[in-house]
Structures are given as structure tokens and as C-alpha cells.
Amino acid sequence: MKIVVRNYTGKGATELFDLLEQNKTELLGLLKTIPSLISYTLARTDDGGVSVTICQEAAGIEESVKIAREWIRKNASAIGAGAPQITQGTVI
């Protein structure tokens, strides 16, 4: 299993997570199209938030990053949040 953690901090990160929370059903619906998706979680932090995606294979992780990037570009570009710090790995 593979995992990706996207850590959003700095300018606009809190506002981005407000928007993600308001649209979590839509975003989850997009991610559920990934055949190897196991789980997707959003969590707030003191200065923004993190998203955690677990998939059976690396291709699913790559697709989740693409979907998230496109959704943010389309729906949240006006917020001006910076790109997340992305950490990927293998679930142990």
C-alpha cells in the first residue's frame, strides 16, 4: 500500500481547508473514481491542514495528487494558498 500526505501551511491554508470542508463530498466523489483508493482523510492543523490518501498502488497515489491539484486550481485558486509539502511512502 502507498500513502501520500499533503501538508498545507502558510497564507491561505486555513481558508483552503474551510473550502475543502464545505466541498468534501464532491472531492471524495472524485477520489473514489481511483480504483485502488483505500482511504482519504482531511485534518485541520494549527496553521492549515493535511490530507492523507492511501491507495493499493503508486498509480493511485499519482492520480490522487493530480485530482487534488486540479480541484484546487479550479475551485480555490483565488484563495492564494501555496503548494503543499508532499510526502509519499509505503505503508508498513
N, CA, C and O atoms as a Tinker XYZ file with bonds, in Angstrom:
   368  protein
     1  N      0.847000   -1.177000    0.000000    73     2
     2  CA     0.000000    0.000000    0.000000    64     1     3
     3  C      0.888000    1.235000    0.000000    63     2     4     5
     4  O      1.978000    1.234000    0.572000    81     3
     5  N      0.416000    2.264000   -0.635000    73     3     6
     6  CA     1.141000    3.529000   -0.748000    64     5     7
     7  C      0.354000    4.634000   -0.055000    63     6     8     9
     8  O     -0.869000    4.566000    0.065000    81     7
     9  N      1.083000    5.658000    0.400000    73     7    10
    10  CA     0.462000    6.777000    1.107000    64     9    11
    11  C      1.045000    8.089000    0.585000    63    10    12    13
    12  O      2.213000    8.162000    0.204000    81    11
    13  N      0.204000    9.116000    0.578000    73    11    14
    14  CA     0.666000   10.467000    0.311000    64    13    15
    15  C      0.033000   11.378000    1.350000    63    14    16    17
    16  O     -1.164000   11.300000    1.625000    81    15
    17  N      0.864000   12.247000    1.922000    73    15    18
    18  CA     0.407000   13.249000    2.880000    64    17    19
    19  C      0.701000   14.607000    2.260000    63    18    20    21
    20  O      1.836000   14.897000    1.884000    81    19
    21  N     -0.324000   15.429000    2.158000    73    19    22
    22  CA    -0.171000   16.793000    1.634000    64    21    23
    23  C     -0.356000   17.745000    2.806000    63    22    24    25
    24  O     -1.428000   17.794000    3.408000    81    23
    25  N      0.683000   18.498000    3.127000    73    23    26
    26  CA     0.656000   19.408000    4.266000    64    25    27
    27  C      0.561000   20.847000    3.754000    63    26    28    29
    28  O      1.486000   21.353000    3.118000    81    27
    29  N     -0.562000   21.490000    4.038000    73    27    30
    30  CA    -0.809000   22.858000    3.598000    64    29    31
    31  C     -0.617000   23.807000    4.774000    63    30    32    33
    32  O     -1.288000   23.674000    5.797000    81    31
    33  N      0.296000   24.764000    4.633000    73    31    34
    34  CA     0.552000   25.760000    5.674000    64    33    35
    35  C      0.714000   27.125000    5.023000    63    34    36    37
    36  O      0.811000   27.247000    3.802000    81    35
    37  N      0.740000   28.143000    5.866000    73    35    38
    38  CA     1.003000   29.487000    5.362000    64    37    39
    39  C     -0.231000   30.201000    4.863000    63    38    40    41
    40  O     -1.365000   29.829000    5.166000    81    39
    41  N      0.024000   31.237000    4.088000    73    39    42
    42  CA    -1.039000   32.099000    3.574000    64    41    43
    43  C     -2.107000   31.287000    2.848000    63    42    44    45
    44  O     -1.807000   30.516000    1.936000    81    43
    45  N     -3.344000   31.471000    3.262000    73    43    46
    46  CA    -4.480000   30.861000    2.586000    64    45    47
    47  C     -4.777000   29.421000    2.966000    63    46    48    49
    48  O     -5.794000   28.876000    2.536000    81    47
    49  N     -3.917000   28.786000    3.761000    73    47    50
    50  CA    -4.121000   27.364000    4.070000    64    49    51
    51  C     -5.388000   27.138000    4.890000    63    50    52    53
    52  O     -6.133000   26.197000    4.615000    81    51
    53  N     -5.645000   27.969000    5.879000    73    51    54
    54  CA    -6.850000   27.815000    6.698000    64    53    55
    55  C     -8.098000   28.019000    5.851000    63    54    56    57
    56  O     -9.070000   27.275000    5.983000    81    55
    57  N     -8.072000   29.020000    4.984000    73    55    58
    58  CA    -9.206000   29.282000    4.108000    64    57    59
    59  C     -9.418000   28.126000    3.127000    63    58    60    61
    60  O    -10.553000   27.769000    2.810000    81    59
    61  N     -8.316000   27.548000    2.653000    73    59    62
    62  CA    -8.422000   26.398000    1.767000    64    61    63
    63  C     -9.129000   25.252000    2.473000    63    62    64    65
    64  O     -9.983000   24.596000    1.876000    81    63
    65  N     -8.788000   24.997000    3.735000    73    63    66
    66  CA    -9.426000   23.899000    4.447000    64    65    67
    67  C    -10.877000   24.203000    4.792000    63    66    68    69
    68  O    -11.682000   23.280000    4.922000    81    67
    69  N    -11.226000   25.470000    4.941000    73    67    70
    70  CA   -12.645000   25.823000    5.078000    64    69    71
    71  C    -13.396000   25.400000    3.813000    63    70    72    73
    72  O    -14.473000   24.809000    3.885000    81    71
    73  N    -12.811000   25.711000    2.657000    73    71    74
    74  CA   -13.435000   25.374000    1.381000    64    73    75
    75  C    -13.463000   23.856000    1.159000    63    74    76    77
    76  O    -14.462000   23.321000    0.680000    81    75
    77  N    -12.381000   23.166000    1.503000    73    75    78
    78  CA   -12.356000   21.713000    1.365000    64    77    79
    79  C    -13.430000   21.067000    2.233000    63    78    80    81
    80  O    -14.089000   20.116000    1.814000    81    79
    81  N    -13.600000   21.589000    3.444000    73    79    82
    82  CA   -14.627000   21.037000    4.324000    64    81    83
    83  C    -16.021000   21.230000    3.736000    63    82    84    85
    84  O    -16.858000   20.330000    3.797000    81    83
    85  N    -16.261000   22.402000    3.170000    73    83    86
    86  CA   -17.566000   22.685000    2.573000    64    85    87
    87  C    -17.842000   21.805000    1.352000    63    86    88    89
    88  O    -19.000000   21.560000    1.011000    81    87
    89  N    -16.787000   21.331000    0.696000    73    87    90
    90  CA   -16.925000   20.575000   -0.550000    64    89    91
    91  C    -16.381000   19.159000   -0.451000    63    90    92    93
    92  O    -16.045000   18.552000   -1.468000    81    91
    93  N    -16.290000   18.624000    0.767000    73    91    94
    94  CA   -15.660000   17.314000    0.956000    64    93    95
    95  C    -16.413000   16.194000    0.236000    63    94    96    97
    96  O    -15.787000   15.231000   -0.208000    81    95
    97  N    -17.719000   16.292000    0.110000    73    95    98
    98  CA   -18.478000   15.257000   -0.586000    64    97    99
    99  C    -18.099000   15.217000   -2.062000    63    98   100   101
   100  O    -17.912000   14.138000   -2.625000    81    99
   101  N    -17.986000   16.372000   -2.685000    73    99   102
   102  CA   -17.585000   16.443000   -4.098000    64   101   103
   103  C    -16.168000   15.903000   -4.288000    63   102   104   105
   104  O    -15.915000   15.107000   -5.192000    81   103
   105  N    -15.256000   16.338000   -3.433000    73   103   106
   106  CA   -13.867000   15.915000   -3.558000    64   105   107
   107  C    -13.729000   14.409000   -3.335000    63   106   108   109
   108  O    -13.008000   13.736000   -4.071000    81   107
   109  N    -14.406000   13.888000   -2.341000    73   107   110
   110  CA   -14.359000   12.450000   -2.085000    64   109   111
   111  C    -14.942000   11.670000   -3.265000    63   110   112   113
   112  O    -14.436000   10.605000   -3.618000    81   111
   113  N    -15.997000   12.198000   -3.868000    73   111   114
   114  CA   -16.578000   11.555000   -5.046000    64   113   115
   115  C    -15.576000   11.449000   -6.188000    63   114   116   117
   116  O    -15.534000   10.439000   -6.890000    81   115
   117  N    -14.772000   12.489000   -6.375000    73   115   118
   118  CA   -13.746000   12.451000   -7.415000    64   117   119
   119  C    -12.669000   11.423000   -7.085000    63   118   120   121
   120  O    -12.226000   10.674000   -7.957000    81   119
   121  N    -12.254000   11.393000   -5.830000    73   119   122
   122  CA   -11.200000   10.461000   -5.434000    64   121   123
   123  C    -11.674000    9.012000   -5.456000    63   122   124   125
   124  O    -10.869000    8.106000   -5.675000    81   123
   125  N    -12.958000    8.781000   -5.234000    73   123   126
   126  CA   -13.492000    7.411000   -5.253000    64   125   127
   127  C    -13.448000    6.796000   -6.643000    63   126   128   129
   128  O    -13.668000    5.594000   -6.794000    81   127
   129  N    -13.163000    7.611000   -7.669000    73   127   130
   130  CA   -13.014000    7.056000   -9.015000    64   129   131
   131  C    -11.673000    6.338000   -9.172000    63   130   132   133
   132  O    -11.468000    5.639000  -10.164000    81   131
   133  N    -10.767000    6.496000   -8.226000    73   131   134
   134  CA    -9.470000    5.824000   -8.270000    64   133   135
   135  C     -9.684000    4.379000   -7.818000    63   134   136   137
   136  O    -10.062000    4.148000   -6.670000    81   135
   137  N     -9.450000    3.407000   -8.696000    73   135   138
   138  CA    -9.742000    2.013000   -8.359000    64   137   139
   139  C     -9.006000    1.489000   -7.122000    63   138   140   141
   140  O     -9.551000    0.657000   -6.396000    81   139
   141  N     -7.801000    1.949000   -6.872000    73   139   142
   142  CA    -7.019000    1.403000   -5.763000    64   141   143
   143  C     -7.140000    2.213000   -4.470000    63   142   144   145
   144  O     -6.419000    1.949000   -3.508000    81   143
   145  N     -8.055000    3.206000   -4.437000    73   143   146
   146  CA    -8.210000    4.034000   -3.238000    64   145   147
   147  C     -8.657000    3.199000   -2.047000    63   146   148   149
   148  O     -9.616000    2.432000   -2.136000    81   147
   149  N     -7.946000    3.357000   -0.926000    73   147   150
   150  CA    -8.333000    2.711000    0.329000    64   149   151
   151  C     -8.959000    3.732000    1.262000    63   150   152   153
   152  O    -10.017000    3.477000    1.837000    81   151
   153  N     -8.313000    4.896000    1.422000    73   151   154
   154  CA    -8.890000    5.913000    2.302000    64   153   155
   155  C     -8.391000    7.305000    1.935000    63   154   156   157
   156  O     -7.334000    7.480000    1.328000    81   155
   157  N     -9.194000    8.281000    2.329000    73   155   158
   158  CA    -8.868000    9.699000    2.141000    64   157   159
   159  C     -9.345000   10.427000    3.383000    63   158   160   161
   160  O    -10.501000   10.294000    3.785000    81   159
   161  N     -8.447000   11.201000    3.993000    73   159   162
   162  CA    -8.776000   11.913000    5.226000    64   161   163
   163  C     -8.269000   13.340000    5.150000    63   162   164   165
   164  O     -7.158000   13.589000    4.681000    81   163
   165  N     -9.084000   14.274000    5.613000    73   163   166
   166  CA    -8.672000   15.666000    5.796000    64   165   167
   167  C     -8.596000   15.944000    7.287000    63   166   168   169
   168  O     -9.457000   15.500000    8.047000    81   167
   169  N     -7.575000   16.673000    7.711000    73   167   170
   170  CA    -7.438000   17.045000    9.120000    64   169   171
   171  C     -6.909000   18.466000    9.211000    63   170   172   173
   172  O     -5.990000   18.854000    8.489000    81   171
   173  N     -7.505000   19.229000   10.108000    73   171   174
   174  CA    -7.033000   20.596000   10.347000    64   173   175
   175  C     -5.811000   20.571000   11.265000    63   174   176   177
   176  O     -5.680000   19.711000   12.136000    81   175
   177  N     -4.927000   21.534000   11.044000    73   175   178
   178  CA    -3.792000   21.761000   11.926000    64   177   179
   179  C     -3.862000   23.206000   12.398000    63   178   180   181
   180  O     -4.731000   23.962000   11.965000    81   179
   181  N     -2.952000   23.589000   13.282000    73   179   182
   182  CA    -2.969000   24.960000   13.795000    64   181   183
   183  C     -2.779000   25.998000   12.697000    63   182   184   185
   184  O     -3.271000   27.120000   12.818000    81   183
   185  N     -2.080000   25.644000   11.640000    73   183   186
   186  CA    -1.775000   26.620000   10.594000    64   185   187
   187  C     -2.226000   26.188000    9.203000    63   186   188   189
   188  O     -1.640000   26.608000    8.205000    81   187
   189  N     -3.259000   25.355000    9.127000    73   187   190
   190  CA    -3.762000   24.905000    7.833000    64   189   191
   191  C     -4.391000   23.541000    7.936000    63   190   192   193
   192  O     -5.421000   23.370000    8.589000    81   191
   193  N     -3.772000   22.563000    7.289000    73   191   194
   194  CA    -4.305000   21.216000    7.367000    64   193   195
   195  C     -3.498000   20.232000    6.549000    63   194   196   197
   196  O     -2.577000   20.600000    5.818000    81   195
   197  N     -3.867000   18.977000    6.690000    73   195   198
   198  CA    -3.238000   17.902000    5.936000    64   197   199
   199  C     -4.311000   17.034000    5.298000    63   198   200   201
   200  O     -5.418000   16.900000    5.819000    81   199
   201  N     -3.966000   16.458000    4.178000    73   199   202
   202  CA    -4.785000   15.416000    3.587000    64   201   203
   203  C     -3.927000   14.168000    3.518000    63   202   204   205
   204  O     -2.733000   14.231000    3.226000    81   203
   205  N     -4.548000   13.040000    3.791000    73   203   206
   206  CA    -3.842000   11.761000    3.782000    64   205   207
   207  C     -4.619000   10.818000    2.869000    63   206   208   209
   208  O     -5.810000   10.583000    3.071000    81   207
   209  N     -3.934000   10.285000    1.869000    73   207   210
   210  CA    -4.544000    9.345000    0.939000    64   209   211
   211  C     -3.753000    8.049000    0.957000    63   210   212   213
   212  O     -2.524000    8.061000    0.888000    81   211
   213  N     -4.458000    6.941000    1.050000    73   211   214
   214  CA    -3.833000    5.622000    0.990000    64   213   215
   215  C     -4.458000    4.868000   -0.172000    63   214   216   217
   216  O     -5.679000    4.812000   -0.313000    81   215
   217  N     -3.597000    4.290000   -1.003000    73   215   218
   218  CA    -4.030000    3.506000   -2.155000    64   217   219
   219  C     -3.263000    2.191000   -2.186000    63   218   220   221
   220  O     -2.212000    2.053000   -1.561000    81   219
   221  N     -3.803000    1.239000   -2.919000    73   219   222
   222  CA    -3.137000   -0.052000   -3.072000    64   221   223
   223  C     -1.833000    0.066000   -3.857000    63   222   224   225
   224  O     -0.903000   -0.709000   -3.634000    81   223
   225  N     -1.759000    1.022000   -4.766000    73   223   226
   226  CA    -0.592000    1.115000   -5.645000    64   225   227
   227  C     -0.199000    2.561000   -5.914000    63   226   228   229
   228  O     -0.987000    3.483000   -5.703000    81   227
   229  N      1.028000    2.742000   -6.383000    73   227   230
   230  CA     1.579000    4.075000   -6.638000    64   229   231
   231  C      0.779000    4.853000   -7.679000    63   230   232   233
   232  O      0.657000    6.074000   -7.576000    81   231
   233  N      0.241000    4.171000   -8.669000    73   231   234
   234  CA    -0.540000    4.860000   -9.701000    64   233   235
   235  C     -1.751000    5.562000   -9.097000    63   234   236   237
   236  O     -2.129000    6.643000   -9.547000    81   235
   237  N     -2.358000    4.960000   -8.089000    73   235   238
   238  CA    -3.484000    5.592000   -7.403000    64   237   239
   239  C     -3.069000    6.846000   -6.671000    63   238   240   241
   240  O     -3.792000    7.842000   -6.677000    81   239
   241  N     -1.912000    6.803000   -6.042000    73   239   242
   242  CA    -1.387000    7.991000   -5.349000    64   241   243
   243  C     -1.133000    9.107000   -6.347000    63   242   244   245
   244  O     -1.506000   10.256000   -6.107000    81   243
   245  N     -0.499000    8.774000   -7.469000    73   243   246
   246  CA    -0.239000    9.779000   -8.502000    64   245   247
   247  C     -1.538000   10.401000   -8.996000    63   246   248   249
   248  O     -1.612000   11.614000   -9.190000    81   247
   249  N     -2.558000    9.580000   -9.199000    73   247   250
   250  CA    -3.860000   10.081000   -9.652000    64   249   251
   251  C     -4.499000   10.971000   -8.593000    63   250   252   253
   252  O     -5.109000   11.985000   -8.933000    81   251
   253  N     -4.372000   10.610000   -7.302000    73   251   254
   254  CA    -4.956000   11.429000   -6.236000    64   253   255
   255  C     -4.302000   12.802000   -6.167000    63   254   256   257
   256  O     -4.981000   13.804000   -5.939000    81   255
   257  N     -2.989000   12.853000   -6.363000    73   255   258
   258  CA    -2.281000   14.139000   -6.367000    64   257   259
   259  C     -2.769000   14.992000   -7.535000    63   258   260   261
   260  O     -2.977000   16.196000   -7.385000    81   259
   261  N     -2.950000   14.368000   -8.691000    73   259   262
   262  CA    -3.443000   15.074000   -9.873000    64   261   263
   263  C     -4.858000   15.611000   -9.643000    63   262   264   265
   264  O     -5.140000   16.767000   -9.958000    81   263
   265  N     -5.744000   14.780000   -9.097000    73   263   266
   266  CA    -7.125000   15.192000   -8.835000    64   265   267
   267  C     -7.158000   16.350000   -7.841000    63   266   268   269
   268  O     -7.874000   17.329000   -8.051000    81   267
   269  N     -6.390000   16.242000   -6.766000    73   267   270
   270  CA    -6.371000   17.305000   -5.750000    64   269   271
   271  C     -5.846000   18.609000   -6.340000    63   270   272   273
   272  O     -6.421000   19.673000   -6.113000    81   271
   273  N     -4.764000   18.527000   -7.092000    73   271   274
   274  CA    -4.178000   19.726000   -7.700000    64   273   275
   275  C     -5.176000   20.389000   -8.642000    63   274   276   277
   276  O     -5.336000   21.609000   -8.617000    81   275
   277  N     -5.843000   19.598000   -9.467000    73   275   278
   278  CA    -6.806000   20.135000  -10.429000    64   277   279
   279  C     -8.016000   20.739000   -9.719000    63   278   280   281
   280  O     -8.494000   21.804000  -10.112000    81   279
   281  N     -8.518000   20.068000   -8.672000    73   279   282
   282  CA    -9.672000   20.594000   -7.947000    64   281   283
   283  C     -9.322000   21.930000   -7.304000    63   282   284   285
   284  O    -10.115000   22.870000   -7.360000    81   283
   285  N     -8.163000   22.022000   -6.705000    73   283   286
   286  CA    -7.749000   23.277000   -6.066000    64   285   287
   287  C     -7.554000   24.360000   -7.114000    63   286   288   289
   288  O     -7.974000   25.498000   -6.907000    81   287
   289  N     -6.923000   24.028000   -8.236000    73   287   290
   290  CA    -6.730000   25.016000   -9.297000    64   289   291
   291  C     -8.073000   25.553000   -9.786000    63   290   292   293
   292  O     -8.229000   26.754000  -10.005000    81   291
   293  N     -9.030000   24.660000   -9.953000    73   291   294
   294  CA   -10.339000   25.037000  -10.497000    64   293   295
   295  C    -11.205000   25.770000   -9.475000    63   294   296   297
   296  O    -11.922000   26.701000   -9.839000    81   295
   297  N    -11.153000   25.371000   -8.208000    73   295   298
   298  CA   -12.102000   25.872000   -7.211000    64   297   299
   299  C    -11.529000   26.791000   -6.144000    63   298   300   301
   300  O    -12.279000   27.485000   -5.458000    81   299
   301  N    -10.212000   26.804000   -5.997000    73   299   302
   302  CA    -9.639000   27.549000   -4.877000    64   301   303
   303  C     -8.447000   28.415000   -5.253000    63   302   304   305
   304  O     -7.721000   28.872000   -4.370000    81   303
   305  N     -8.232000   28.648000   -6.519000    73   303   306
   306  CA    -7.055000   29.431000   -6.918000    64   305   307
   307  C     -7.109000   30.862000   -6.390000    63   306   308   309
   308  O     -6.063000   31.466000   -6.151000    81   307
   309  N     -8.297000   31.409000   -6.205000    73   307   310
   310  CA    -8.432000   32.784000   -5.701000    64   309   311
   311  C     -7.980000   32.915000   -4.247000    63   310   312   313
   312  O     -7.665000   34.014000   -3.791000    81   311
   313  N     -7.948000   31.806000   -3.526000    73   311   314
   314  CA    -7.533000   31.845000   -2.118000    64   313   315
   315  C     -6.046000   32.164000   -2.006000    63   314   316   317
   316  O     -5.618000   32.815000   -1.053000    81   315
   317  N     -5.265000   31.708000   -2.971000    73   315   318
   318  CA    -3.845000   32.010000   -2.985000    64   317   319
   319  C     -2.999000   31.150000   -2.056000    63   318   320   321
   320  O     -1.896000   31.546000   -1.679000    81   319
   321  N     -3.503000   29.985000   -1.685000    73   319   322
   322  CA    -2.716000   29.086000   -0.837000    64   321   323
   323  C     -1.527000   28.552000   -1.625000    63   322   324   325
   324  O     -1.623000   28.304000   -2.827000    81   323
   325  N     -0.421000   28.382000   -0.940000    73   323   326
   326  CA     0.769000   27.838000   -1.577000    64   325   327
   327  C      0.638000   26.350000   -1.820000    63   326   328   329
   328  O     -0.257000   25.695000   -1.286000    81   327
   329  N      1.533000   25.827000   -2.627000    73   327   330
   330  CA     1.559000   24.387000   -2.883000    64   329   331
   331  C      1.880000   23.651000   -1.584000    63   330   332   333
   332  O      2.630000   24.154000   -0.747000    81   331
   333  N      1.314000   22.468000   -1.421000    73   331   334
   334  CA     1.577000   21.723000   -0.192000    64   333   335
   335  C      2.957000   21.077000   -0.199000    63   334   336   337
   336  O      3.567000   20.871000   -1.249000    81   335
   337  N      3.426000   20.766000    1.000000    73   335   338
   338  CA     4.593000   19.894000    1.111000    64   337   339
   339  C      4.040000   18.478000    0.969000    63   338   340   341
   340  O      3.144000   18.082000    1.715000    81   339
   341  N      4.562000   17.729000    0.029000    73   339   342
   342  CA     4.051000   16.386000   -0.261000    64   341   343
   343  C      5.055000   15.354000    0.208000    63   342   344   345
   344  O      6.234000   15.402000   -0.140000    81   343
   345  N      4.560000   14.413000    1.010000    73   343   346
   346  CA     5.365000   13.291000    1.466000    64   345   347
   347  C      4.688000   12.008000    1.003000    63   346   348   349
   348  O      3.499000   11.802000    1.248000    81   347
   349  N      5.451000   11.143000    0.332000    73   347   350
   350  CA     4.919000    9.885000   -0.163000    64   349   351
   351  C      5.741000    8.727000    0.403000    63   350   352   353
   352  O      6.927000    8.875000    0.698000    81   351
   353  N      5.095000    7.588000    0.547000    73   351   354
   354  CA     5.816000    6.438000    1.036000    64   353   355
   355  C      5.014000    5.167000    0.939000    63   354   356   357
   356  O      3.962000    5.108000    0.303000    81   355
   357  N      5.544000    4.151000    1.589000    73   355   358
   358  CA     4.915000    2.831000    1.634000    64   357   359
   359  C      4.388000    2.595000    3.030000    63   358   360   361
   360  O      5.099000    2.826000    4.008000    81   359
   361  N      3.143000    2.136000    3.141000    73   359   362
   362  CA     2.548000    1.840000    4.422000    64   361   363
   363  C      3.225000    0.589000    4.984000    63   362   364   365
   364  O      3.413000   -0.396000    4.270000    81   363
   365  N      3.592000    0.639000    6.275000    73   363   366
   366  CA     4.228000   -0.525000    6.894000    64   365   367
   367  C      3.335000   -1.127000    7.968000    63   366   368
   368  O      3.709000   -2.116000    8.598000    81   367
